[in-house]
Amino acid sequence: MTTIQRFDARAWLLFGAMALLWGVPYLFIAVAVETYSPAAVVAGRTLLGALLLLPFALRQKALRPAFSKIGWVLAFGAIEMAGPFLLLGHAEQTLPSGLTGLLVATVPLFAALIAFGGGDRSMLSPARLIGLLIGFAGVFVIVAGPGLAVEGGGGLVAVGEVLLVAVLYAIAPFVIATKLRDVPALGTITLALFAVGIFYTPIAFLTQDQVPSIESTLSLVALGVLCTAVAFIAFFALIARVGPVRAPLFTYVNPVVAIVLGTIILAEPLTPGLLIGFPLVIVGCWLAATGGRFRAVKPEPEPGLGSTPDERAAELPPIAPS
């Protein structure tokens, strides 16, 4: 195995692709739920993503190990996809897409708290504690600060839904690391996507009460193709290029993409609370996740899909796709 010390041109291209692919879903979700029910959005994107990932999973022979631990794969799918995807769709019927993307970016804050609860005492370092305080202060400013980015009880409920999504996204990697560490990530994801899609399909038919528009349909297809299938393939390639520690750094760019696209394309307002809270959340997440370090303490080995169990456990992002 080799050690990657820096980003090369291909790594930067993959990094930029991931910043876009997991920053744009909030825009697509906002458009899709205009005429599709949240359950229909979940069913459509997961089944389409699973079908596109299936050939790769078969080629990697990743499905059989996933089937051997089907119970935990289903649990992972519920935590990582079934709950979050539905909650996001429902929340974006009320919240702006940019605000939703920023609130999801609080995953590192909740992941740090979960790690501390599991015995990780590195969270007691001053930098990480300060990061938690700054990050949650940023959330408070966004929700209740100047300009009132969130108005009314419905908006507050939607904020709660998105923060619950962040908690679920923070829990999911722990399931991978403890219960599915010997299962290739590609097999886990593909099988989980199929299971979630099959589960939501009848609910989608029962809850769909209007004729979908062309714009919503195109957005739903983009969610399944670009933001699910293509994004996971690109993310695996990025991990193989720069390692599991450096790869997820693009997630700090995702909320920028979400806010910019929401403002430009959907004419969503940039409130003072959002402008003030945004840098607080990003800085807080970075401090809580890294302790203020710009690079890993030790260089990371280059993992390959289906390599050692510990490396396969790191193939899932600490921040999940929206």
C-alpha positions in Angstrom: 0.0 0.0 0.0 1.1 3.6 -0.7 0.7 6.7 1.4 -0.9 9.7 -0.3 0.7 12.9 1.1 -1.1 15.5 -0.9 -4.0 16.1 -3.3 -3.1 15.7 -7.0 -5.0 17.0 -10.0 -7.4 14.0 -10.1 -8.0 14.2 -6.3 -8.9 17.9 -6.6 -11.3 17.1 -9.5 -13.0 14.4 -7.4 -13.0 16.8 -4.4 -14.8 19.4 -6.4 -17.2 16.9 -7.8 -18.2 15.7 -4.3 -18.6 19.2 -3.1 -21.1 19.8 -5.9 -22.8 16.3 -5.9 -23.6 16.4 -2.1 -24.2 20.2 -2.0 -26.8 20.2 -4.8 -29.3 17.6 -3.4 -31.1 20.2 -1.2 -32.0 22.1 -4.4 -33.2 19.0 -6.1 -35.2 17.9 -3.1 -36.9 21.3 -2.8 -38.0 21.1 -6.4 -39.0 17.4 -6.3 -41.3 17.8 -3.3 -43.3 20.5 -5.1 -45.3 17.8 -6.9 -44.0 14.5 -5.4 -44.8 13.3 -1.9 -41.7 12.9 0.4 -42.2 9.2 0.3 -42.3 9.1 -3.5 -39.0 11.1 -3.6 -37.4 8.6 -1.2 -38.6 5.6 -3.2 -37.6 7.0 -6.6 -34.1 8.1 -5.7 -33.2 5.0 -3.7 -34.4 2.5 -6.3 -32.8 4.4 -9.1 -29.5 4.7 -7.2 -29.6 1.0 -6.3 -30.1 -0.1 -9.8 -27.2 2.0 -11.1 -24.9 0.8 -8.3 -25.8 -2.9 -8.7 -23.4 -3.7 -11.6 -20.5 -2.2 -9.6 -21.5 -4.2 -6.5 -21.8 -7.4 -8.5 -18.4 -6.8 -10.1 -16.8 -6.2 -6.6 -18.7 -9.3 -5.3 -19.9 -7.1 -2.5 -23.5 -8.3 -2.1 -23.0 -11.7 -0.6 -21.1 -10.3 2.5 -23.9 -7.8 2.9 -26.6 -10.4 2.7 -24.8 -12.4 5.4 -25.5 -9.5 7.8 -28.8 -8.4 6.4 -30.2 -7.4 9.8 -27.5 -4.8 10.4 -27.6 -3.7 6.8 -31.3 -3.0 7.2 -30.7 -1.1 10.4 -28.0 0.9 8.7 -30.4 1.7 5.8 -33.1 2.8 8.3 -30.7 5.1 10.1 -28.7 6.4 7.0 -31.5 6.6 4.4 -35.0 5.7 5.3 -35.4 8.2 8.1 -33.2 11.0 6.9 -34.4 11.0 3.3 -38.1 11.2 4.4 -37.4 13.9 7.0 -35.5 16.0 4.6 -38.2 15.8 2.0 -40.9 16.8 4.6 -38.7 19.6 6.0 -38.0 21.1 2.7 -41.7 21.7 2.1 -41.2 24.4 4.7 -37.5 25.3 4.9 -35.2 26.9 2.3 -32.9 24.4 0.7 -29.8 26.4 1.6 -30.8 26.5 5.3 -31.5 22.8 5.2 -28.0 22.1 3.8 -26.4 24.2 6.5 -28.3 22.5 9.3 -27.3 19.1 8.0 -23.7 20.2 8.2 -23.9 20.0 12.0 -23.3 16.3 11.7 -19.7 16.6 13.1 -21.1 18.3 16.2 -23.4 15.3 17.0 -20.7 12.8 16.0 -18.3 14.4 18.5 -20.9 14.1 21.2 -21.7 10.5 20.3 -17.9 9.7 20.3 -17.6 11.3 23.7 -20.5 9.3 25.1 -18.7 6.2 23.8 -15.6 6.9 25.8 -13.6 9.1 23.4 -12.0 11.5 25.9 -10.3 13.5 23.1 -13.5 15.5 23.1 -12.4 17.1 26.4 -9.7 19.0 24.5 -10.2 22.8 24.7 -10.4 23.2 20.9 -13.1 20.6 20.5 -15.2 21.9 23.4 -15.0 25.4 22.0 -16.0 24.0 18.6 -19.1 22.4 20.0 -20.1 25.7 21.7 -19.4 27.8 18.6 -21.3 25.3 16.3 -24.4 25.1 18.4 -24.3 28.9 18.9 -24.3 29.2 15.2 -27.4 27.0 14.9 -29.2 29.2 17.5 -28.3 32.4 15.6 -29.6 30.9 12.4 -32.9 29.7 13.9 -33.6 32.6 16.3 -31.2 35.4 15.3 -31.6 38.6 13.3 -33.8 38.3 10.2 -35.6 35.1 11.5 -34.5 32.6 9.0 -37.1 30.3 10.5 -40.6 31.6 11.1 -43.6 30.0 12.8 -44.1 26.7 14.5 -44.0 24.8 11.3 -40.6 26.1 10.6 -39.3 25.1 14.0 -40.7 21.6 13.5 -38.9 21.4 10.2 -35.6 22.6 11.9 -36.1 19.8 14.4 -36.5 17.3 11.6 -33.3 18.4 9.9 -31.4 18.3 13.2 -32.7 14.8 13.8 -31.4 13.9 10.3 -28.0 15.2 11.5 -28.1 13.0 14.6 -29.0 9.9 12.4 -26.2 10.7 10.0 -23.8 10.9 13.0 -25.0 7.5 14.3 -24.8 5.6 11.0 -21.0 5.4 10.7 -20.8 3.8 14.2 -23.0 1.0 12.9 -20.6 0.5 10.0 -17.6 0.6 12.3 -18.9 -1.8 14.9 -21.4 -4.1 13.2 -20.5 -4.1 9.4 -16.8 -3.5 9.5 -16.1 -6.7 7.5 -18.7 -5.9 4.8 -17.7 -4.0 1.7 -19.3 -0.5 1.9 -20.5 -0.8 -1.7 -22.5 -3.9 -0.9 -24.0 -2.4 2.2 -25.1 0.8 0.4 -26.5 -1.0 -2.6 -28.5 -3.5 -0.6 -29.7 -0.8 1.8 -30.9 1.4 -1.0 -32.9 -1.5 -2.5 -34.5 -2.2 0.8 -35.4 1.4 1.5 -36.8 1.8 -2.0 -38.9 -1.3 -1.8 -40.2 -0.3 1.6 -41.3 3.2 0.5 -42.8 2.2 -2.9 -46.3 1.3 -1.6 -46.2 4.3 0.7 -45.4 6.5 -2.3 -48.4 5.3 -4.2 -50.7 5.9 -1.2 -49.4 9.4 -0.6 -48.9 10.7 -4.1 -52.0 12.9 -4.8 -51.0 15.1 -7.7 -49.6 14.8 -11.2 -45.8 15.3 -11.0 -44.3 18.2 -13.0 -41.5 17.8 -15.5 -39.2 19.9 -13.2 -39.9 17.7 -10.2 -39.4 14.5 -12.2 -36.0 15.7 -13.6 -35.0 16.7 -10.0 -35.9 13.3 -8.7 -33.9 11.6 -11.5 -31.0 13.8 -10.7 -31.2 12.8 -7.0 -31.0 9.1 -7.9 -28.4 9.3 -10.7 -26.1 12.1 -9.7 -26.5 12.6 -5.9 -26.8 8.9 -5.1 -25.2 6.5 -7.6 -22.5 8.8 -9.2 -21.8 10.5 -5.8 -21.0 7.2 -4.1 -18.8 6.0 -7.0 -16.9 9.3 -6.9 -16.6 9.2 -3.2 -15.1 5.7 -3.2 -12.6 7.0 -5.8 -11.7 10.0 -3.7 -11.1 7.7 -0.6 -8.8 5.5 -2.7 -6.9 8.6 -3.8 -6.4 10.5 -0.5 -7.5 8.2 2.3 -10.6 8.1 4.6 -9.4 11.0 6.8 -8.9 13.6 4.1 -11.7 12.5 1.7 -14.6 13.9 3.8 -13.2 17.4 4.0 -15.4 18.4 1.0 -18.4 18.3 3.4 -17.4 21.7 4.7 -18.0 23.1 1.2 -21.4 21.4 0.7 -23.4 24.0 2.7 -21.8 26.8 0.6 -23.0 25.1 -2.5 -26.5 24.6 -1.1 -26.8 28.2 0.0 -25.5 29.7 -3.2 -27.7 27.5 -5.4 -30.8 28.1 -3.3 -30.2 31.9 -3.4 -29.5 32.0 -7.2 -31.9 29.5 -8.6 -34.8 29.5 -6.0 -34.4 33.1 -4.9 -34.2 32.1 -1.3 -33.4 34.9 1.1 -30.1 35.5 2.8 -31.1 36.6 6.3 -28.6 38.3 8.7 -29.0 35.3 11.0 -28.0 32.9 8.2 -25.0 35.1 7.2 -23.8 35.3 10.9 -24.6 31.7 11.8 -23.1 30.1 8.7 -19.4 30.7 9.5 -20.0 29.9 13.2 -21.5 26.4 12.2 -18.6 25.7 9.8 -15.9 26.7 12.2 -17.5 24.9 15.1 -17.8 21.7 13.1 -14.2 21.9 12.0 -12.9 22.4 15.5 -15.1 19.7 17.0 -14.1 17.2 14.3 -10.4 18.0 14.0 -9.4 19.7 17.2 -8.0 22.5 15.1 -5.6 20.4 13.0 -5.3 20.9 9.3 -4.0 17.4 8.7 -4.2 14.0 10.3 -1.6 13.2 13.0 -0.4 10.2 10.9 -0.6 9.8 7.2 -3.4 7.5 6.1 -2.8 4.4 4.0 -4.5 4.2 0.7 -7.5 1.9 1.1 -9.1 -0.1 -1.6 -12.6 -1.2 -1.8 -12.7 -4.7 -0.2 -9.2 -4.4 1.5 -8.8 -4.9 5.2 -11.8 -4.8 7.6 -10.6 -1.6 9.3 -10.2 0.2 6.0 -13.6 -1.0 4.8 -15.1 0.4 8.0 -13.8 3.8 7.0 -15.2 3.8 3.5 -18.5 5.4 4.6 -18.5 9.1 4.9 -18.9 10.6 8.4 -21.4 13.0 6.8 -24.0 11.2 4.7 -25.6 12.4 1.5 -28.8 14.3 1.8 
